[in-house]
Amino acid sequence: MTLIAHHPERNIIRVQLRQNTLLSGMDEQSWTELESQLSVVDCNKGDFLLLQGVHDMEQYFILDGILKRVVANSEGKEMILRFAAERDMETSYAAWRLKTPTPYNIVSVTKGRVLKLPMPLWIDFIERHPDIKHQFEYDVMSLMSEIMAHTITLHLLDAPGRVHRFIRKHPELFERIPKKELAAYLNLSAETLSRLKQRGKI
């Protein structure tokens, strides 16, 4: 891990960071302040950025690649809660506020690059920037609402309906996510997903 200022690709990284949806409206002083605290992490497919059940939490901003939020039970069965890609963020903010262990893993689905900082530093930053805090907390609530809607969808929609909903909500991700991962997210087998595509139902 390397701070942005010390990274050989720092100019590209700064441009990518400024495209982040949450941060795009910040002034120059705020950018300088935040960038000084961010570390660059290059991820390989399958790398864990955050482990379920820990108390040491971090805030992530995605520059390249796709992350997934996934929860596992004691038998090792997993459920993917969401995917996030460039210009998006990942967080364990709710668990931090509730003073509970992280309820999920954050894992890299593809090779990628993220910026991160410890949650206490992120909390300190947004407390001093109320506009960012307001938008961030709104985004966190929106993410939780979307995860709930997805969970309901798994019970109410048939297989083609689940796929069509994903395409409608996340058209930019449909061809980028490995089909095995997408099938798991939609609670389908990879074979079923492939069969639906072959039959022209998706």
C-alpha positions as a Python dict, from the first residue, in 0.01 Angstrom:
ca = {
    (1, 'M'): (0, 0, 0),
    (2, 'T'): (123, 346, -96),
    (3, 'L'): (-13, 693, -29),
    (4, 'I'): (-134, 873, -342),
    (5, 'A'): (141, 1136, -320),
    (6, 'H'): (410, 865, -334),
    (7, 'H'): (254, 652, -609),
    (8, 'P'): (416, 661, -956),
    (9, 'E'): (69, 685, -1118),
    (10, 'R'): (-56, 953, -880),
    (11, 'N'): (-174, 1189, -1156),
    (12, 'I'): (-398, 923, -1313),
    (13, 'I'): (-519, 815, -970),
    (14, 'R'): (-617, 1172, -882),
    (15, 'V'): (-815, 1207, -1205),
    (16, 'Q'): (-996, 878, -1140),
    (17, 'L'): (-1073, 972, -780),
    (18, 'R'): (-1228, 1301, -886),
    (19, 'Q'): (-1475, 1106, -1096),
    (20, 'N'): (-1615, 940, -784),
    (21, 'T'): (-1987, 1011, -757),
    (22, 'L'): (-1982, 1091, -387),
    (23, 'L'): (-1676, 1318, -393),
    (24, 'S'): (-1716, 1500, -723),
    (25, 'G'): (-1842, 1827, -572),
    (26, 'M'): (-1558, 1889, -328),
    (27, 'D'): (-1345, 2202, -330),
    (28, 'E'): (-968, 2196, -383),
    (29, 'Q'): (-882, 2222, -14),
    (30, 'S'): (-1102, 1922, 66),
    (31, 'W'): (-943, 1719, -214),
    (32, 'T'): (-595, 1792, -84),
    (33, 'E'): (-697, 1700, 269),
    (34, 'L'): (-860, 1370, 172),
    (35, 'E'): (-592, 1263, -77),
    (36, 'S'): (-322, 1294, 190),
    (37, 'Q'): (-491, 1014, 386),
    (38, 'L'): (-573, 768, 106),
    (39, 'S'): (-369, 455, 36),
    (40, 'V'): (-362, 282, -303),
    (41, 'V'): (-445, -89, -306),
    (42, 'D'): (-405, -303, -618),
    (43, 'C'): (-638, -604, -603),
    (44, 'N'): (-632, -941, -770),
    (45, 'K'): (-944, -1146, -831),
    (46, 'G'): (-1055, -1304, -503),
    (47, 'D'): (-862, -1068, -273),
    (48, 'F'): (-1039, -983, 53),
    (49, 'L'): (-1038, -613, 139),
    (50, 'L'): (-1257, -656, 446),
    (51, 'L'): (-1327, -967, 654),
    (52, 'Q'): (-1664, -1047, 805),
    (53, 'G'): (-1665, -1024, 1184),
    (54, 'V'): (-1384, -774, 1240),
    (55, 'H'): (-1387, -436, 1415),
    (56, 'D'): (-1107, -269, 1216),
    (57, 'M'): (-1300, -107, 933),
    (58, 'E'): (-1210, 106, 633),
    (59, 'Q'): (-1371, 325, 369),
    (60, 'Y'): (-1307, 234, 2),
    (61, 'F'): (-1327, 427, -324),
    (62, 'I'): (-1312, 217, -640),
    (63, 'L'): (-1091, 334, -928),
    (64, 'D'): (-1084, 17, -1141),
    (65, 'G'): (-1251, -321, -1124),
    (66, 'I'): (-1550, -467, -942),
    (67, 'L'): (-1599, -549, -574),
    (68, 'K'): (-1868, -760, -412),
    (69, 'R'): (-2023, -745, -67),
    (70, 'V'): (-2082, -1103, 45),
    (71, 'V'): (-2200, -1264, 368),
    (72, 'A'): (-2110, -1621, 470),
    (73, 'N'): (-2250, -1851, 737),
    (74, 'S'): (-2058, -2094, 957),
    (75, 'E'): (-2104, -2372, 697),
    (76, 'G'): (-1940, -2159, 430),
    (77, 'K'): (-2256, -2088, 232),
    (78, 'E'): (-2239, -1743, 77),
    (79, 'M'): (-2485, -1479, -39),
    (80, 'I'): (-2372, -1187, -253),
    (81, 'L'): (-2544, -867, -142),
    (82, 'R'): (-2421, -620, -404),
    (83, 'F'): (-2157, -537, -663),
    (84, 'A'): (-1975, -203, -691),
    (85, 'A'): (-1749, -72, -966),
    (86, 'E'): (-1563, 242, -1077),
    (87, 'R'): (-1683, 576, -936),
    (88, 'D'): (-1861, 391, -656),
    (89, 'M'): (-1755, 325, -297),
    (90, 'E'): (-1773, 48, -40),
    (91, 'T'): (-1806, 92, 332),
    (92, 'S'): (-1887, -65, 668),
    (93, 'Y'): (-2015, 264, 806),
    (94, 'A'): (-2336, 125, 957),
    (95, 'A'): (-2147, -138, 1156),
    (96, 'W'): (-1901, 127, 1274),
    (97, 'R'): (-2182, 351, 1398),
    (98, 'L'): (-2357, 58, 1567),
    (99, 'K'): (-2026, -58, 1720),
    (100, 'T'): (-2081, -409, 1584),
    (101, 'P'): (-1846, -639, 1389),
    (102, 'T'): (-1859, -616, 1011),
    (103, 'P'): (-2155, -826, 890),
    (104, 'Y'): (-2002, -909, 550),
    (105, 'N'): (-1682, -953, 350),
    (106, 'I'): (-1575, -713, 75),
    (107, 'V'): (-1399, -908, -200),
    (108, 'S'): (-1249, -818, -536),
    (109, 'V'): (-1441, -985, -820),
    (110, 'T'): (-1188, -878, -1084),
    (111, 'K'): (-841, -731, -1092),
    (112, 'G'): (-871, -370, -983),
    (113, 'R'): (-751, -74, -783),
    (114, 'V'): (-910, 98, -484),
    (115, 'L'): (-823, 379, -248),
    (116, 'K'): (-883, 329, 121),
    (117, 'L'): (-852, 498, 458),
    (118, 'P'): (-930, 380, 812),
    (119, 'M'): (-1289, 443, 916),
    (120, 'P'): (-1193, 678, 1207),
    (121, 'L'): (-1017, 908, 959),
    (122, 'W'): (-1313, 899, 720),
    (123, 'I'): (-1555, 975, 1005),
    (124, 'D'): (-1337, 1267, 1111),
    (125, 'F'): (-1330, 1397, 753),
    (126, 'I'): (-1706, 1388, 696),
    (127, 'E'): (-1777, 1540, 1037),
    (128, 'R'): (-1582, 1845, 917),
    (129, 'H'): (-1758, 1842, 579),
    (130, 'P'): (-2134, 1832, 644),
    (131, 'D'): (-2234, 1833, 276),
    (132, 'I'): (-2026, 1521, 210),
    (133, 'K'): (-2157, 1358, 527),
    (134, 'H'): (-2517, 1425, 425),
    (135, 'Q'): (-2467, 1276, 79),
    (136, 'F'): (-2264, 983, 213),
    (137, 'E'): (-2527, 886, 469),
    (138, 'Y'): (-2797, 917, 203),
    (139, 'D'): (-2595, 686, -24),
    (140, 'V'): (-2547, 434, 258),
    (141, 'M'): (-2921, 426, 319),
    (142, 'S'): (-2984, 388, -54),
    (143, 'L'): (-2745, 92, -68),
    (144, 'M'): (-2920, -76, 222),
    (145, 'S'): (-3257, -17, 57),
    (146, 'E'): (-3131, -166, -270),
    (147, 'I'): (-2996, -474, -91),
    (148, 'M'): (-3333, -523, 75),
    (149, 'A'): (-3511, -485, -260),
    (150, 'H'): (-3274, -740, -415),
    (151, 'T'): (-3340, -989, -134),
    (152, 'I'): (-3716, -951, -187),
    (153, 'T'): (-3666, -995, -562),
    (154, 'L'): (-3505, -1335, -506),
    (155, 'H'): (-3832, -1454, -352),
    (156, 'L'): (-4085, -1280, -575),
    (157, 'L'): (-3943, -1299, -929),
    (158, 'D'): (-3874, -1603, -1146),
    (159, 'A'): (-3528, -1660, -1296),
    (160, 'P'): (-3577, -1448, -1613),
    (161, 'G'): (-3733, -1172, -1403),
    (162, 'R'): (-3434, -1159, -1171),
    (163, 'V'): (-3195, -1132, -1466),
    (164, 'H'): (-3403, -864, -1638),
    (165, 'R'): (-3417, -660, -1319),
    (166, 'F'): (-3038, -674, -1287),
    (167, 'I'): (-2992, -566, -1650),
    (168, 'R'): (-3234, -278, -1597),
    (169, 'K'): (-3067, -163, -1274),
    (170, 'H'): (-2703, -230, -1369),
    (171, 'P'): (-2667, -249, -1750),
    (172, 'E'): (-2301, -142, -1731),
    (173, 'L'): (-2210, -446, -1518),
    (174, 'F'): (-2398, -727, -1690),
    (175, 'E'): (-2123, -824, -1937),
    (176, 'R'): (-1838, -748, -1694),
    (177, 'I'): (-1927, -969, -1401),
    (178, 'P'): (-1818, -1334, -1437),
    (179, 'K'): (-2130, -1540, -1506),
    (180, 'K'): (-2065, -1765, -1206),
    (181, 'E'): (-2065, -1460, -977),
    (182, 'L'): (-2373, -1312, -1141),
    (183, 'A'): (-2559, -1642, -1115),
    (184, 'A'): (-2475, -1665, -744),
    (185, 'Y'): (-2602, -1311, -688),
    (186, 'L'): (-2929, -1398, -860),
    (187, 'N'): (-2957, -1730, -673),
    (188, 'L'): (-2930, -1928, -996),
    (189, 'S'): (-2691, -2192, -1118),
    (190, 'A'): (-2445, -2088, -1387),
    (191, 'E'): (-2608, -2352, -1610),
    (192, 'T'): (-2951, -2195, -1566),
    (193, 'L'): (-2816, -1851, -1653),
    (194, 'S'): (-2648, -1991, -1963),
    (195, 'R'): (-2964, -2177, -2064),
    (196, 'L'): (-3177, -1864, -2032),
    (197, 'K'): (-2938, -1681, -2261),
    (198, 'Q'): (-2930, -1963, -2517),
    (199, 'R'): (-3310, -1970, -2528),
    (200, 'G'): (-3329, -1596, -2583),
    (201, 'K'): (-3510, -1527, -2257),
    (202, 'I'): (-3253, -1272, -2149),
}
